Amino acid sequence: MAPAINKNSDKTQLIFLISILLLIIAYFWLIAPMSEKKALNTRKLQQKKIELVELQTMEKELALLQDSASTLQKKLSKREENFSLFTFLDNTAGQTNIKSNITYMKPAYFQDTKTKLKISSVKMELKDIDMNSFFDYLYKIEHSDNFVFITKFMVKKETLKDTKVTVVMEVRTVSL
């Protein structure tokens, strides 16, 4: 009887080993590839979510740029058809009674290579001008509807007792 128990035990061990072998094969052929594919899909999904957020951000930036471009076009369309920055600055100086303080006005023109906008620039010097007149002039320039802005200015005072200053400034505008 002892050998019969041994045969059943051997059969049980063999069935157990075959079951383990089948489980290992099933793991490497079915379960592992599916879990790898799931991990890969999870990574792809995360990457797509990041790309979606980037696209939404770019879409918002594009909308802002288009709105800015539209605003620029509206402002520029309100300007006189033959607007000249040099003439505008000269006329504004006449309105604020500082025309006699202008030492020089140097116009310059160039085109921005990225935006294709034409930029007009005038560098000018105002000599022996009192601060109130200068601030009136600045106000009229900055608050005009001509889309004109001051890019640089430098104020020099000759002496401490002197109430008048010399101003060198650069004013720009754009056109389409």
C-alpha positions in Angstrom: 0.0 0.0 0.0 2.8 2.4 0.5 3.6 2.5 -3.2 0.0 3.5 -4.1 0.2 6.5 -1.7 3.5 7.5 -3.4 1.9 7.4 -6.9 -1.0 9.7 -5.8 1.6 12.0 -4.1 3.7 12.0 -7.3 0.5 12.8 -9.3 -0.4 15.6 -7.0 3.1 17.1 -7.1 3.1 16.8 -10.9 -0.3 18.5 -11.2 0.9 21.2 -8.8 4.0 21.8 -10.8 2.1 21.9 -14.1 -0.4 24.3 -12.5 2.5 26.6 -11.4 4.1 26.3 -14.8 0.8 27.2 -16.5 0.3 30.1 -14.1 3.9 31.4 -14.9 3.2 31.1 -18.6 -0.1 32.8 -18.3 1.5 35.6 -16.3 4.3 36.2 -18.9 2.0 35.8 -21.9 -1.2 37.5 -20.7 -1.0 39.4 -17.5 2.4 41.1 -17.8 1.8 42.3 -21.4 -1.6 43.7 -20.4 -0.2 45.5 -17.3 2.7 46.9 -19.4 0.2 48.0 -22.0 -1.9 49.6 -19.3 1.2 51.4 -17.9 2.1 52.6 -21.4 -1.5 53.8 -22.0 -1.4 55.6 -18.7 1.8 57.4 -19.6 0.4 58.3 -23.0 -2.8 59.6 -21.4 -0.8 61.7 -19.0 1.3 63.1 -21.9 -1.9 63.8 -23.9 -3.4 65.6 -20.9 -0.2 67.8 -20.7 -0.4 68.5 -24.4 -4.1 69.4 -24.0 -3.3 71.9 -21.3 -0.5 73.4 -23.4 -2.9 73.6 -26.4 -5.5 75.3 -24.2 -2.9 77.8 -22.9 -1.8 78.5 -26.5 -5.4 79.0 -27.5 -5.9 81.5 -24.8 -2.7 83.3 -25.7 -3.8 83.4 -29.4 -7.1 84.8 -28.4 -5.3 87.5 -26.4 -3.0 88.3 -29.3 -5.9 88.4 -31.7 -7.7 90.8 -29.3 -4.6 92.9 -29.1 -4.3 93.0 -32.8 -7.9 94.0 -33.2 -7.5 96.7 -30.6 -4.4 98.0 -32.4 -6.2 98.1 -35.7 -9.1 100.0 -34.1 -6.8 102.5 -32.6 -4.8 102.9 -35.8 -8.0 103.3 -37.9 -9.1 106.3 -35.7 -5.9 108.1 -36.6 -5.8 110.5 -39.5 -5.1 108.8 -42.8 -1.7 110.6 -43.4 -0.6 110.6 -39.8 3.0 111.6 -39.3 4.7 111.3 -35.9 7.0 114.2 -36.6 4.1 116.5 -37.5 2.1 115.3 -34.5 5.0 116.1 -32.1 5.6 119.4 -33.7 1.9 120.4 -33.6 1.6 119.3 -29.9 4.7 121.4 -29.1 3.0 124.4 -30.6 -0.2 123.7 -28.6 1.8 123.6 -25.4 3.9 126.6 -26.3 7.2 124.8 -26.1 8.1 124.9 -29.8 10.9 127.4 -29.1 12.5 124.9 -26.7 13.0 122.2 -29.3 16.7 122.0 -30.2 16.3 119.1 -32.6 14.0 116.4 -33.9 15.5 113.4 -35.6 13.0 111.1 -37.3 13.7 107.4 -38.0 11.7 104.7 -39.7 12.1 100.9 -39.6 10.1 97.7 -39.9 9.9 95.0 -37.3 10.9 91.8 -39.0 8.7 89.6 -36.8 5.5 91.5 -36.8 5.9 93.4 -40.1 4.8 96.6 -38.4 6.2 99.9 -39.6 7.7 101.8 -36.6 8.2 105.6 -36.7 10.5 107.1 -34.2 11.5 110.6 -33.3 14.3 111.5 -31.0 14.1 115.1 -29.8 15.7 117.5 -27.4 13.9 120.2 -25.4 16.3 122.7 -23.9 15.6 125.1 -21.0 12.0 123.9 -20.4 10.1 124.2 -17.2 8.8 121.0 -15.7 5.1 122.1 -15.9 5.3 122.7 -19.6 7.2 119.4 -20.1 4.5 117.5 -18.1 1.8 119.1 -20.2 3.6 118.1 -23.4 4.0 114.5 -22.1 0.4 114.3 -21.1 -0.8 115.4 -24.5 1.5 112.9 -26.2 0.6 109.9 -24.0 -3.2 110.6 -23.9 -3.7 111.2 -27.6 -5.7 108.7 -29.6 -2.9 108.3 -32.0 -1.2 105.3 -30.4 1.9 107.2 -29.6 4.2 106.2 -26.7 7.4 107.5 -25.2 10.1 104.8 -25.2 13.0 106.7 -23.5 13.6 110.0 -21.9 16.4 111.6 -20.0 16.1 114.8 -17.9 19.2 116.9 -17.1 19.3 119.9 -14.8 22.2 122.3 -15.4 22.4 123.7 -11.8 20.7 123.0 -8.6 19.2 126.5 -8.5 17.9 126.3 -12.0 14.2 125.6 -12.4 14.5 124.6 -16.1 15.7 121.3 -17.5 16.9 119.8 -20.7 15.1 116.7 -21.9 16.1 114.2 -24.5 13.4 111.7 -25.4 12.4 109.2 -28.0 8.8 108.8 -29.1 7.4 106.0 -31.2 4.3 104.8 -33.0 3.4 102.0 -35.3 1.5 101.6 -38.5 0.3 98.6 -40.4 
